[in-house]
Amino acid sequence: MTTTDPRAKLPDAPLADNERLKGDSDHLRGTIAEDLKDGMTGGFNGDNFQLIRFHGMYEQDNRDIRAERNEQKLDSLKNVMLRCRLPGGIIKPEQWLGIDKFAGESTLYGSIRLTNRQTFQFHGVLKDNIKPMHQWLNELGLDSIATAGDVNRNVLCTSNPVESSLHKEAYEWAKKISEHLLPKTRAYAEIWLDGEKLHSTDDLVTAPLADSVKSGDATEPVLGKNYLPRKFKTTVVIPPHNDVDLHANDLNFIAIGENGKLAGFNVLVGGGLSMEHGNTKTYPNTAREFGFIGLDKVLDCAASVVSVQRDWGNRSDRKNAKTRYTIERVGLDVFIDEVEKRMDAKFESIRPYQFTSRGDRIGWVQGEEGRWHLTLFIENGRLLDYPGRPLKTGMREIAKIHKGDFRLTANQNLIVANVPEAQKAQIEQIARDHGLISDKVTPQRENSMACVALPTCPLAMAEAERFLPAFSDKVDEIMAENGLSDDYIVLRVNGCPNGCGRTMLAEIGLVGKAVGRYNLYAGGNRQGTRIPRLFKENITEPEILEILNEWIAAWAKGREADEGFGDFAVRTGIVKPVVDAPRDFWA
């Protein structure tokens, strides 16, 4: 039985249509199974267009050829993008070989795309291959449940290759949280696996729920019949590395170690980066500190935060439906008090923690257990065989001989983890032979990132992934001219303001406004704890480079010791810092 604080009530307003379609979906089944048999279209009809997202897929088409096909009186070349569920980003080499095979044989583009949600995506899966794709994943022990839609999505975990014991504990909690918050409907298994059991959830053990958390829906006791008001993202973070960009997420568990063992977590809630151009009711925001909890309350805390957002979130205006807007509306203390009631425990005071970095440590590092870990820089996460750089083939060859595991990072890179000393040279040689290691990659390039954007993302207003490599070349030149080749600026590019490239935590960020035009933001920091501010709107690449040339030259001459560009930009008045995003982001 859920409880509702009167201060959480929203003004009377019609529910968003997504609420109708979720409620009418028969717990996410809809008519997807029947729609798969419709050969008249390569896409999905009616509500199913939205419902497939809860199964980890988005309908897309190639926008590069859309106009040409329209002229030929042809339907858009509809296909789906699938995002795998991979808590903590850990995958076995034999699983990698399986996804490599499917990507090469059954997708339009042949690539494997690593994402900053610490998992991989298939792009360009035609309708006839969708069901076989899910069955293939299931045979590999994988699935795509709840990696999109109004649910808790893939749970991130710091990809820490050094403190192996602490990482192992944190990773296990990431898996437990993911499983605890999964939809319980059998829709996925019924539609895609003909009712067969899911190999990926064979060991799933769901902890009991307090009555105050339960939704009243027997099938979905945590998420409810209508699921969440909006998408929900969770992380497990191991300081001092903020590689998961915790402030981009609704719920964050910051690992607190004592004597090398995990003692519990600091809990931060309400981060998020999406916004809408010119809509001052939308804004990015950093997460708020709730307090510390012991390990015995982790799952209760996770379910309680989710259930409060389930019951109090805005179901009328999807642009204001995320957790951060709920906290702003009802008040932080009210939200915390309700979470404590539902988990039947009080938060302790926040334990000390500090973040010093968030980029991946490219190259070899040795873990505390003596094993070696090789972090490979994968530009924009796209693994494909390019001329002179057969990256995808290289990863396949490594997977054939590697006996450890792979870890996908939240920066779209890949760690070949747990390599014995005797195999280190062999794996490095394969990586170099296939272009997976290059001594020419600069620190600046390693700390730059873009979302997918055009041609496949239907929301993209401008290029991002295809724009960044050549743009990085030009930024590298500016850095070199100013004696900064060994330094970096956290640079990110989004094709739209939806936040997928995490631009609103960058020191310099570009957000697409139209084809060839971007809004320029500055003033985030290297630790990922400050939102940047809009500097100039709707400008072209030459205009951006002219501004960056001036900024980087000034930074090179006037920076304080080890001062990152974002801190320099704030200190010298290039931009004012965003102190309280709800109130001053648009100021």
URNOR-V369832 format. One line per field, one symbol per residue. ss: DSSP state (~ for helix, > for strand, _ for the rest). phi: phi as a letter, one per 20 degrees, with the letter a starting at -180 (. if undefined). A space follows every 10 residues. Layout:
ss: ???
phi: ???
This chain:
ss: _____~~~__ ______~~~~ ~~~_______ _~~~~_____ _______~~~ ~~~~~_>>>> _____~~~~~ ~_______>> >>>_>_~~~> >>~~~~~~~~ ~~~~~~____ _>>>>___>> >>>>>_~~~~ ~~~~~~~~~_ __>_______ _>___>>___ ___~~~~~~~ ~~~~~~~~~~ ______~~~~ ~~______~~ ~_________ __________ __________ _>_>>>>>__ >____~~~__ >>>>>>>>__ >>>>>>>>>_ _>________ ____>__>>> >>>>~~~~~~ ~~~~~~~~~~ ~~_____~~~ __~~~~~~~~ _~~~~~~~~~ ~~~____>__ ______>___ __>>>>____ _>>>>>__~~ ~>>_>>__>> ~~~~~~~~~~ ~___>>>>__ ___>>>>>>_ ~~~~~~~~~~ ~~~_______ __~~~~_>>> __________ ____~~~~~~ ~~~~~~~~~~ ~_________ >>>>______ __~~~__>>> >>>>__>>>> >>________ __>>>>>>>_ ~~~~~~~~~~ ~~~~~~~~__ ____~~~~~~ ~_________ ~~~~___
phi: .edcfgfefe ggbffffgff fffeellmel cfgfffeeef ceddelffge ffffenccfb beffdfffff femdfgffbc dddfebgmme begffgffff ffgfeccfdm eddfdfembc cednefgfef fgffffgffe ncbcfmebne bfegeebgee eeefffffff fffgfffgff dfgegeggff fedlnffeff cgefceffdf gfefendffc feenfelefa gbcccccdfe ddfelgfecf ccdefdeclm dfercfdccn ercfbcgmef edafbefdfe qdceffdfff fgfffffffg edffdddffc dfgffffffe ogffffgfff ffeladfefg efbbddbbff efoecdefen fdcdedfdgl medbeegmbf ffffffffff dfdebdcedf dmdcdedmef gfdgffffff fffdmfccfe fegfffddbc fflfeeffef dbfcgfefgf ffgffgffff fdmdfedbcf dbcdfbefnf elffcefccd cgdagncced dbofcfemdc efdfdbdlde ggffffffgf ffffffedfe glffffffff fengcefeec ggdcfef
